Structures are given as C-alpha cells and as structure tokens.
Amino acid sequence: MYKNIVDGNHQMEPGMPESFNVLLKEIRSLGINIELEDE
C-alpha cells in the first residue's frame, strides 16, 4: 500500500485483512490446519 501511495497509484485491490492473516497464523500455531478456498 505504501509503495502505491508513493508512486501515485491510489487504486487498491480489496483483499484479506491483515488481522485475519494473523488469526490464521495463531490458529496454525496451535496445530490446527486451516486451508482457504478461492471462489
């Protein structure tokens, strides 16, 4: 995101929130394997 702002490209693609990625890593650290499927 920072590189896009510096380069003048203000279009952002929606994606997975970073807090959700952190949650996935915490769940995986407990030994629970979670795989996400793209629609």
PDB file with one MODEL, atoms N, CA, C and O in Angstrom:
MODEL        1
ATOM      1  N   MET A   1       0.822  -1.179   0.000  1.00  0.00           N
ATOM      2  CA  MET A   1       0.000   0.000   0.000  1.00  0.00           C
ATOM      3  C   MET A   1       0.873   1.251   0.000  1.00  0.00           C
ATOM      4  O   MET A   1       0.601   2.197  -0.740  1.00  0.00           O
ATOM      5  N   TYR A   2       1.916   1.263   0.823  1.00  0.00           N
ATOM      6  CA  TYR A   2       2.790   2.435   0.905  1.00  0.00           C
ATOM      7  C   TYR A   2       3.425   2.727  -0.445  1.00  0.00           C
ATOM      8  O   TYR A   2       3.482   3.882  -0.868  1.00  0.00           O
ATOM      9  N   LYS A   3       3.908   1.678  -1.130  1.00  0.00           N
ATOM     10  CA  LYS A   3       4.547   1.867  -2.433  1.00  0.00           C
ATOM     11  C   LYS A   3       3.552   2.442  -3.440  1.00  0.00           C
ATOM     12  O   LYS A   3       3.920   3.295  -4.248  1.00  0.00           O
ATOM     13  N   ASN A   4       2.316   1.993  -3.405  1.00  0.00           N
ATOM     14  CA  ASN A   4       1.296   2.533  -4.313  1.00  0.00           C
ATOM     15  C   ASN A   4       1.056   4.013  -4.058  1.00  0.00           C
ATOM     16  O   ASN A   4       0.912   4.788  -5.004  1.00  0.00           O
ATOM     17  N   ILE A   5       1.012   4.413  -2.800  1.00  0.00           N
ATOM     18  CA  ILE A   5       0.788   5.823  -2.467  1.00  0.00           C
ATOM     19  C   ILE A   5       1.961   6.670  -2.930  1.00  0.00           C
ATOM     20  O   ILE A   5       1.762   7.743  -3.500  1.00  0.00           O
ATOM     21  N   VAL A   6       3.181   6.203  -2.693  1.00  0.00           N
ATOM     22  CA  VAL A   6       4.377   6.951  -3.095  1.00  0.00           C
ATOM     23  C   VAL A   6       4.452   7.080  -4.613  1.00  0.00           C
ATOM     24  O   VAL A   6       4.840   8.127  -5.134  1.00  0.00           O
ATOM     25  N   ASP A   7       4.078   6.005  -5.327  1.00  0.00           N
ATOM     26  CA  ASP A   7       4.129   6.022  -6.787  1.00  0.00           C
ATOM     27  C   ASP A   7       2.964   6.784  -7.412  1.00  0.00           C
ATOM     28  O   ASP A   7       2.937   6.974  -8.628  1.00  0.00           O
ATOM     29  N   GLY A   8       2.006   7.223  -6.603  1.00  0.00           N
ATOM     30  CA  GLY A   8       0.870   7.968  -7.125  1.00  0.00           C
ATOM     31  C   GLY A   8      -0.269   7.090  -7.597  1.00  0.00           C
ATOM     32  O   GLY A   8      -1.234   7.588  -8.175  1.00  0.00           O
ATOM     33  N   ASN A   9      -0.174   5.799  -7.361  1.00  0.00           N
ATOM     34  CA  ASN A   9      -1.235   4.867  -7.738  1.00  0.00           C
ATOM     35  C   ASN A   9      -2.165   4.701  -6.541  1.00  0.00           C
ATOM     36  O   ASN A   9      -1.829   4.008  -5.580  1.00  0.00           O
ATOM     37  N   HIS A  10      -3.334   5.337  -6.599  1.00  0.00           N
ATOM     38  CA  HIS A  10      -4.240   5.329  -5.460  1.00  0.00           C
ATOM     39  C   HIS A  10      -5.306   4.248  -5.573  1.00  0.00           C
ATOM     40  O   HIS A  10      -6.269   4.250  -4.806  1.00  0.00           O
ATOM     41  N   GLN A  11      -5.148   3.326  -6.517  1.00  0.00           N
ATOM     42  CA  GLN A  11      -6.096   2.227  -6.653  1.00  0.00           C
ATOM     43  C   GLN A  11      -5.612   1.062  -5.804  1.00  0.00           C
ATOM     44  O   GLN A  11      -4.487   0.588  -5.965  1.00  0.00           O
ATOM     45  N   MET A  12      -6.454   0.612  -4.915  1.00  0.00           N
ATOM     46  CA  MET A  12      -6.115  -0.506  -4.049  1.00  0.00           C
ATOM     47  C   MET A  12      -7.038  -1.679  -4.373  1.00  0.00           C
ATOM     48  O   MET A  12      -8.238  -1.501  -4.578  1.00  0.00           O
ATOM     49  N   GLU A  13      -6.467  -2.868  -4.414  1.00  0.00           N
ATOM     50  CA  GLU A  13      -7.273  -4.055  -4.643  1.00  0.00           C
ATOM     51  C   GLU A  13      -7.741  -4.599  -3.300  1.00  0.00           C
ATOM     52  O   GLU A  13      -6.945  -4.738  -2.372  1.00  0.00           O
ATOM     53  N   PRO A  14      -9.028  -4.907  -3.194  1.00  0.00           N
ATOM     54  CA  PRO A  14      -9.505  -5.475  -1.931  1.00  0.00           C
ATOM     55  C   PRO A  14      -8.921  -6.863  -1.734  1.00  0.00           C
ATOM     56  O   PRO A  14      -8.748  -7.624  -2.687  1.00  0.00           O
ATOM     57  N   GLY A  15      -8.626  -7.173  -0.505  1.00  0.00           N
ATOM     58  CA  GLY A  15      -8.058  -8.474  -0.215  1.00  0.00           C
ATOM     59  C   GLY A  15      -8.368  -8.892   1.200  1.00  0.00           C
ATOM     60  O   GLY A  15      -9.247  -8.334   1.857  1.00  0.00           O
ATOM     61  N   MET A  16      -7.633  -9.879   1.656  1.00  0.00           N
ATOM     62  CA  MET A  16      -7.807 -10.393   3.007  1.00  0.00           C
ATOM     63  C   MET A  16      -7.227  -9.396   4.008  1.00  0.00           C
ATOM     64  O   MET A  16      -6.085  -8.966   3.847  1.00  0.00           O
ATOM     65  N   PRO A  17      -7.983  -9.022   5.028  1.00  0.00           N
ATOM     66  CA  PRO A  17      -7.443  -8.113   6.042  1.00  0.00           C
ATOM     67  C   PRO A  17      -6.251  -8.750   6.758  1.00  0.00           C
ATOM     68  O   PRO A  17      -6.241  -9.958   6.994  1.00  0.00           O
ATOM     69  N   GLU A  18      -5.269  -7.955   7.096  1.00  0.00           N
ATOM     70  CA  GLU A  18      -4.060  -8.475   7.733  1.00  0.00           C
ATOM     71  C   GLU A  18      -4.378  -9.096   9.088  1.00  0.00           C
ATOM     72  O   GLU A  18      -3.722 -10.054   9.497  1.00  0.00           O
ATOM     73  N   SER A  19      -5.372  -8.563   9.783  1.00  0.00           N
ATOM     74  CA  SER A  19      -5.738  -9.143  11.081  1.00  0.00           C
ATOM     75  C   SER A  19      -6.243 -10.577  10.918  1.00  0.00           C
ATOM     76  O   SER A  19      -6.052 -11.404  11.810  1.00  0.00           O
ATOM     77  N   PHE A  20      -6.883 -10.877   9.789  1.00  0.00           N
ATOM     78  CA  PHE A  20      -7.342 -12.237   9.531  1.00  0.00           C
ATOM     79  C   PHE A  20      -6.153 -13.155   9.279  1.00  0.00           C
ATOM     80  O   PHE A  20      -6.154 -14.305   9.719  1.00  0.00           O
ATOM     81  N   ASN A  21      -5.132 -12.654   8.571  1.00  0.00           N
ATOM     82  CA  ASN A  21      -3.923 -13.450   8.346  1.00  0.00           C
ATOM     83  C   ASN A  21      -3.229 -13.757   9.664  1.00  0.00           C
ATOM     84  O   ASN A  21      -2.718 -14.862   9.848  1.00  0.00           O
ATOM     85  N   VAL A  22      -3.202 -12.803  10.579  1.00  0.00           N
ATOM     86  CA  VAL A  22      -2.614 -13.025  11.902  1.00  0.00           C
ATOM     87  C   VAL A  22      -3.402 -14.097  12.642  1.00  0.00           C
ATOM     88  O   VAL A  22      -2.814 -14.975  13.273  1.00  0.00           O
ATOM     89  N   LEU A  23      -4.727 -14.035  12.569  1.00  0.00           N
ATOM     90  CA  LEU A  23      -5.569 -15.036  13.215  1.00  0.00           C
ATOM     91  C   LEU A  23      -5.278 -16.428  12.663  1.00  0.00           C
ATOM     92  O   LEU A  23      -5.179 -17.387  13.428  1.00  0.00           O
ATOM     93  N   LEU A  24      -5.139 -16.549  11.344  1.00  0.00           N
ATOM     94  CA  LEU A  24      -4.820 -17.839  10.740  1.00  0.00           C
ATOM     95  C   LEU A  24      -3.493 -18.379  11.257  1.00  0.00           C
ATOM     96  O   LEU A  24      -3.388 -19.567  11.561  1.00  0.00           O
ATOM     97  N   LYS A  25      -2.486 -17.532  11.360  1.00  0.00           N
ATOM     98  CA  LYS A  25      -1.180 -17.979  11.856  1.00  0.00           C
ATOM     99  C   LYS A  25      -1.254 -18.419  13.306  1.00  0.00           C
ATOM    100  O   LYS A  25      -0.591 -19.379  13.697  1.00  0.00           O
ATOM    101  N   GLU A  26      -2.057 -17.727  14.112  1.00  0.00           N
ATOM    102  CA  GLU A  26      -2.209 -18.122  15.513  1.00  0.00           C
ATOM    103  C   GLU A  26      -2.919 -19.469  15.624  1.00  0.00           C
ATOM    104  O   GLU A  26      -2.543 -20.298  16.452  1.00  0.00           O
ATOM    105  N   ILE A  27      -3.931 -19.692  14.808  1.00  0.00           N
ATOM    106  CA  ILE A  27      -4.642 -20.975  14.821  1.00  0.00           C
ATOM    107  C   ILE A  27      -3.717 -22.091  14.353  1.00  0.00           C
ATOM    108  O   ILE A  27      -3.715 -23.176  14.934  1.00  0.00           O
ATOM    109  N   ARG A  28      -2.932 -21.836  13.309  1.00  0.00           N
ATOM    110  CA  ARG A  28      -1.993 -22.851  12.819  1.00  0.00           C
ATOM    111  C   ARG A  28      -0.909 -23.159  13.838  1.00  0.00           C
ATOM    112  O   ARG A  28      -0.412 -24.285  13.889  1.00  0.00           O
ATOM    113  N   SER A  29      -0.533 -22.175  14.653  1.00  0.00           N
ATOM    114  CA  SER A  29       0.481 -22.425  15.684  1.00  0.00           C
ATOM    115  C   SER A  29      -0.053 -23.359  16.767  1.00  0.00           C
ATOM    116  O   SER A  29       0.728 -23.966  17.500  1.00  0.00           O
ATOM    117  N   LEU A  30      -1.366 -23.478  16.873  1.00  0.00           N
ATOM    118  CA  LEU A  30      -1.979 -24.417  17.814  1.00  0.00           C
ATOM    119  C   LEU A  30      -2.060 -25.832  17.239  1.00  0.00           C
ATOM    120  O   LEU A  30      -2.506 -26.757  17.918  1.00  0.00           O
ATOM    121  N   GLY A  31      -1.630 -25.996  16.000  1.00  0.00           N
ATOM    122  CA  GLY A  31      -1.634 -27.309  15.362  1.00  0.00           C
ATOM    123  C   GLY A  31      -2.899 -27.605  14.583  1.00  0.00           C
ATOM    124  O   GLY A  31      -3.144 -28.751  14.207  1.00  0.00           O
ATOM    125  N   ILE A  32      -3.700 -26.590  14.340  1.00  0.00           N
ATOM    126  CA  ILE A  32      -4.933 -26.759  13.568  1.00  0.00           C
ATOM    127  C   ILE A  32      -4.668 -26.255  12.154  1.00  0.00           C
ATOM    128  O   ILE A  32      -4.340 -25.086  11.949  1.00  0.00           O
ATOM    129  N   ASN A  33      -4.813 -27.149  11.187  1.00  0.00           N
ATOM    130  CA  ASN A  33      -4.539 -26.781   9.798  1.00  0.00           C
ATOM    131  C   ASN A  33      -5.812 -26.236   9.152  1.00  0.00           C
ATOM    132  O   ASN A  33      -6.831 -26.924   9.081  1.00  0.00           O
ATOM    133  N   ILE A  34      -5.737 -25.011   8.692  1.00  0.00           N
ATOM    134  CA  ILE A  34      -6.864 -24.367   8.011  1.00  0.00           C
ATOM    135  C   ILE A  34      -6.402 -23.970   6.617  1.00  0.00           C
ATOM    136  O   ILE A  34      -5.382 -23.302   6.449  1.00  0.00           O
ATOM    137  N   GLU A  35      -7.175 -24.394   5.621  1.00  0.00           N
ATOM    138  CA  GLU A  35      -6.879 -24.010   4.246  1.00  0.00           C
ATOM    139  C   GLU A  35      -8.067 -23.226   3.705  1.00  0.00           C
ATOM    140  O   GLU A  35      -9.217 -23.622   3.899  1.00  0.00           O
ATOM    141  N   LEU A  36      -7.797 -22.132   3.036  1.00  0.00           N
ATOM    142  CA  LEU A  36      -8.847 -21.290   2.469  1.00  0.00           C
ATOM    143  C   LEU A  36      -9.030 -21.624   0.997  1.00  0.00           C
ATOM    144  O   LEU A  36      -8.071 -21.948   0.296  1.00  0.00           O
ATOM    145  N   GLU A  37     -10.255 -21.542   0.546  1.00  0.00           N
ATOM    146  CA  GLU A  37     -10.561 -21.789  -0.859  1.00  0.00           C
ATOM    147  C   GLU A  37     -10.980 -20.487  -1.523  1.00  0.00           C
ATOM    148  O   GLU A  37     -11.730 -19.702  -0.945  1.00  0.00           O
ATOM    149  N   ASP A  38     -10.493 -20.261  -2.738  1.00  0.00           N
ATOM    150  CA  ASP A  38     -10.903 -19.093  -3.519  1.00  0.00           C
ATOM    151  C   ASP A  38     -12.208 -19.405  -4.221  1.00  0.00           C
ATOM    152  O   ASP A  38     -12.440 -20.530  -4.665  1.00  0.00           O
ATOM    153  N   GLU A  39     -13.051 -18.400  -4.316  1.00  0.00           N
ATOM    154  CA  GLU A  39     -14.322 -18.583  -5.023  1.00  0.00           C
ATOM    155  C   GLU A  39     -14.169 -18.236  -6.471  1.00  0.00           C
ATOM    156  O   GLU A  39     -15.132 -18.326  -7.233  1.00  0.00           O
TER     157      GLU A  39
ENDMDL
END
